[in-house]
């Protein structure tokens, strides 16, 4: 089965990360380093912060839920954009907050409407850039302007799970913004561009006071020994991340242009996936499964006519296009 449903890296794990994880198994009879010291030190050096700005999670999804639990009391407000990542609603529910999705603008964040929706009871706002599942992108200047409008008592979690896939002209310095915005948390992951989805490693970056609140409720051994070792090795493998970026840049164009030639509408994407609209999305999904290709339906986002297709290798993308063409002829 060609797995193109969950936005995983088609290159797999970096070789150095695989070896580091294997070597770390020798110590797996002992509990992991609860502080994640080696990984925090490596991240701190890369990001230009000190380790007390960092929170480690079992994937970045745990950073989302930890943030909600740390800053939201029962009945307080949590906002996200329509078509935002499903975990935002789950995080709000776990914190017993009052969640609300703000209507999207062209499938992406309407930052003006989101700012207007903030009330004195709003304690958390989720913003994803790029957004999953739509792939929409917000320019850095617009994000900074939005952050400046958010009251300091309202935390903003900027979800950058797909930031490594941004083109150079799209990139901005969210970590640098943290010094100006003590209510900002930036969440990132090793699951996507670094190829460690199965090992579950993510991290949050925030000013020390806010990071301490998250660390106070973080499960003590939430990241395993092999995962910590693999993440340190993956972080150092800049060549792997660059190869991942280039493969995705070319493959995303291959999928988008190929689907367009087949008369299929796609949204411009800044991530490692393409969202495509079909007259019979369920039928196309079933046809792809028969061809041995798994992609994601989007019924749980109230997008029943759309499929999200992870960018694969050139051969995998070609197989998708062939299967879609075959389904159209059937």
GISULSUL-V538662 format. One record per residue. N is the residue number from 0. RES is the residue in one letter. SS is DSSP state (@ for helix, = for strand, . for the rest). PHI is phi in whole degrees, 0 to 359 (none if undefined). PSI is psi in degrees with one decimal (none if undefined). Layout:
N,RES,SS,PHI,PSI
N,RES,SS,PHI,PSI
This chain:
0,X,.,none,130.0
1,X,=,276,115.5
2,X,=,267,102.8
3,X,.,232,38.5
4,X,.,251,-19.0
5,X,.,234,17.4
6,X,.,61,37.9
7,X,.,276,166.1
8,X,.,277,119.4
9,X,.,292,-14.1
10,X,.,279,-8.4
11,X,.,78,-151.0
12,X,.,273,148.6
13,X,.,299,144.2
14,X,@,301,-39.7
15,X,@,295,-36.6
16,X,@,291,-39.7
17,X,@,298,-43.2
18,X,@,293,-40.6
19,X,@,297,-41.0
20,X,@,295,-41.6
21,X,@,296,-43.3
22,X,@,296,-36.2
23,X,@,291,-20.2
24,X,@,298,-22.5
25,X,@,299,-25.9
26,X,@,256,14.8
27,X,.,286,-8.4
28,X,.,287,-17.5
29,X,.,261,156.0
30,X,.,294,153.0
31,X,.,295,163.7
32,X,.,294,110.9
33,X,.,297,-25.8
34,X,.,272,-15.8
35,X,.,59,39.1
36,X,@,305,-49.3
37,X,@,297,-42.8
38,X,@,291,-41.0
39,X,@,298,-40.1
40,X,@,295,-40.7
41,X,@,294,-42.5
42,X,@,294,-42.2
43,X,@,299,-43.0
44,X,@,296,-38.7
45,X,@,291,-39.2
46,X,@,267,-12.5
47,X,.,77,33.3
48,X,.,233,179.4
49,X,.,259,159.6
50,X,@,303,-24.8
51,X,@,286,-0.5
52,X,@,270,-0.3
53,X,=,244,145.7
54,X,=,229,128.5
55,X,=,263,142.5
56,X,=,226,161.2
57,X,.,281,80.7
58,X,.,79,162.4
59,X,@,289,-17.5
60,X,@,302,-36.1
61,X,@,291,-31.6
62,X,@,297,-37.8
63,X,@,298,-47.1
64,X,@,288,-37.5
65,X,@,298,-40.8
66,X,@,297,-44.8
67,X,@,299,-43.4
68,X,@,293,-29.8
69,X,@,282,-32.6
70,X,@,245,-11.9
71,X,.,250,127.9
72,X,.,262,158.0
73,X,.,308,130.9
74,X,.,90,-11.3
75,X,.,278,161.7
76,X,=,273,143.9
77,X,=,227,130.6
78,X,=,242,149.2
79,X,=,204,168.9
80,X,=,276,144.0
81,X,.,309,138.2
82,X,.,71,17.1
83,X,.,285,163.4
84,X,.,308,134.8
85,X,@,300,-25.0
86,X,@,294,-22.2
87,X,@,298,-45.3
88,X,@,294,-38.1
89,X,@,295,-41.9
90,X,@,297,-41.0
91,X,@,297,-42.2
92,X,@,295,-40.9
93,X,@,298,-34.5
94,X,.,276,-0.9
95,X,.,59,35.2
96,X,.,273,169.7
97,X,=,264,100.8
98,X,=,276,148.4
99,X,=,212,131.0
100,X,=,264,124.8
101,X,=,274,131.4
102,X,.,309,139.2
103,X,.,282,163.3
104,X,=,238,112.9
105,X,.,51,46.5
106,X,.,71,0.1
107,X,=,241,-173.2
108,X,.,290,131.2
109,X,.,262,89.3
110,X,@,296,-32.8
111,X,@,296,-45.3
112,X,@,293,-35.6
113,X,@,293,-41.8
114,X,@,298,-40.9
115,X,@,292,-24.8
116,X,@,279,-12.3
117,X,.,289,129.1
118,X,.,242,173.4
119,X,.,300,-17.6
120,X,.,267,-5.1
121,X,=,282,123.5
122,X,=,248,-15.4
123,X,=,209,136.4
124,X,=,233,125.9
125,X,=,265,131.7
126,X,=,227,126.6
127,X,=,251,134.6
128,X,.,211,109.3
129,X,.,294,160.4
130,X,.,271,139.3
131,X,.,251,124.4
132,X,.,256,2.9
133,X,.,277,-23.4
134,X,.,80,4.5
135,X,.,291,154.6
136,X,.,231,141.5
137,X,.,249,129.9
138,X,.,294,147.4
139,X,@,304,-40.1
140,X,@,298,-37.8
141,X,@,292,-38.1
142,X,@,295,-43.9
143,X,@,299,-41.4
144,X,@,298,-41.0
145,X,@,296,-46.4
146,X,@,301,-36.9
147,X,@,293,-22.0
148,X,@,272,-16.4
149,X,.,280,128.7
150,X,.,302,146.2
151,X,.,296,-22.8
152,X,.,280,-4.1
153,X,.,254,122.3
154,X,=,277,140.5
155,X,=,246,124.1
156,X,=,258,115.1
157,X,=,266,108.5
158,X,=,272,107.9
159,X,.,246,43.7
160,X,.,301,-25.8
161,X,.,246,19.8
162,X,@,297,-30.2
163,X,@,293,-14.0
164,X,@,269,-3.4
165,X,.,291,142.8
166,X,.,292,153.2
167,X,@,309,-38.5
168,X,@,290,-17.2
169,X,@,268,-13.3
170,X,.,283,149.7
171,X,.,215,169.5
172,X,.,255,77.7
173,X,@,295,-33.8
174,X,@,295,-38.6
175,X,@,297,-32.3
176,X,@,295,-24.7
177,X,.,302,-31.1
178,X,.,291,-26.1
179,X,.,268,-19.6
180,X,.,234,93.1
181,X,.,292,-10.0
182,X,.,261,15.5
183,X,=,254,135.9
184,X,=,239,129.3
185,X,=,254,123.1
186,X,=,251,132.6
187,X,=,223,169.8
188,X,=,219,156.7
189,X,.,263,4.2
190,X,.,283,-28.2
191,X,.,262,-88.7
192,X,.,296,-27.8
193,X,.,272,-6.3
194,X,.,73,26.5
195,X,.,246,34.0
196,X,@,304,-40.3
197,X,@,286,-14.7
198,X,@,266,-14.9
199,X,.,59,78.5
200,X,.,226,124.2
201,X,=,220,174.2
202,X,=,206,154.7
203,X,=,241,149.1
204,X,=,234,130.4
205,X,.,202,164.8
206,X,.,302,150.1
207,X,@,307,-37.4
208,X,@,296,-42.8
209,X,@,285,-40.0
210,X,@,300,-37.4
211,X,@,296,-35.1
212,X,@,295,-39.0
213,X,@,289,-42.9
214,X,@,295,-27.2
215,X,@,294,-25.6
216,X,@,248,0.5
217,X,.,293,132.2
218,X,.,304,138.5
219,X,.,298,-42.5
220,X,.,245,51.3
221,X,.,280,-13.1
222,X,.,237,126.8
223,X,.,285,164.2
224,X,@,301,-49.6
225,X,@,298,-35.9
226,X,@,294,-42.9
227,X,@,299,-45.2
228,X,@,295,-43.8
229,X,@,297,-39.1
230,X,@,294,-39.5
231,X,@,299,-45.4
232,X,@,293,-41.4
233,X,@,295,-39.3
234,X,@,300,-31.8
235,X,@,278,-10.7
236,X,.,267,76.0
237,X,@,296,-33.1
238,X,@,297,-39.2
239,X,@,296,-44.2
240,X,@,296,-38.1
241,X,@,293,-40.1
242,X,@,296,-39.8
243,X,@,299,-46.4
244,X,@,300,-47.2
245,X,@,294,-42.7
246,X,@,301,-41.8
247,X,@,291,-41.3
248,X,@,301,-47.3
249,X,@,289,-43.1
250,X,@,292,-35.9
251,X,@,296,-41.5
252,X,@,294,-39.3
253,X,@,301,-46.7
254,X,@,293,-48.7
255,X,@,297,-47.1
256,X,@,291,-40.1
257,X,@,295,-42.3
258,X,@,294,-39.1
259,X,@,300,-40.4
260,X,@,294,-23.2
261,X,.,270,4.6
262,X,.,82,18.5
263,X,.,261,127.0
264,X,=,284,134.6
265,X,=,232,154.8
266,X,.,269,142.5
267,X,.,303,132.6
268,X,.,236,139.4
269,X,.,253,6.6
270,X,.,255,-158.2
271,X,.,253,40.0
272,X,=,203,163.8
273,X,=,229,134.3
274,X,=,260,124.2
275,X,=,234,142.3
276,X,=,256,134.3
277,X,.,229,146.4
278,X,.,297,-31.8
279,X,.,227,76.2
280,X,@,298,-38.9
281,X,@,296,-40.1
282,X,@,294,-40.7
283,X,@,293,-40.3
284,X,@,300,-44.2
285,X,@,295,-40.0
286,X,@,296,-39.6
287,X,@,296,-40.4
288,X,@,298,-40.5
289,X,@,296,-29.2
290,X,.,275,2.3
291,X,.,84,28.2
292,X,=,233,123.8
293,X,=,258,122.6
294,X,.,235,176.3
295,X,=,257,128.0
296,X,=,283,160.4
297,X,.,233,29.8
298,X,@,301,-35.8
299,X,@,288,-7.0
300,X,@,255,10.5
301,X,.,59,39.9
302,X,.,232,63.7
303,X,.,292,-16.9
304,X,.,267,3.7
305,X,=,241,150.2
306,X,=,237,145.5
307,X,=,255,125.4
308,X,=,243,118.0
309,X,=,293,139.9
310,X,.,288,124.5
311,X,.,252,-157.3
312,X,.,288,170.0
313,X,@,302,-40.3
314,X,@,291,-40.4
315,X,@,294,-42.1
316,X,@,298,-40.8
317,X,@,297,-37.5
318,X,@,295,-38.1
319,X,@,298,-48.7
320,X,@,297,-39.2
321,X,@,295,-42.1
322,X,@,292,-37.8
323,X,@,294,-41.5
324,X,@,297,-41.2
325,X,@,297,-40.1
326,X,@,295,-35.3
327,X,@,292,-30.4
328,X,@,277,-18.9
329,X,.,290,none
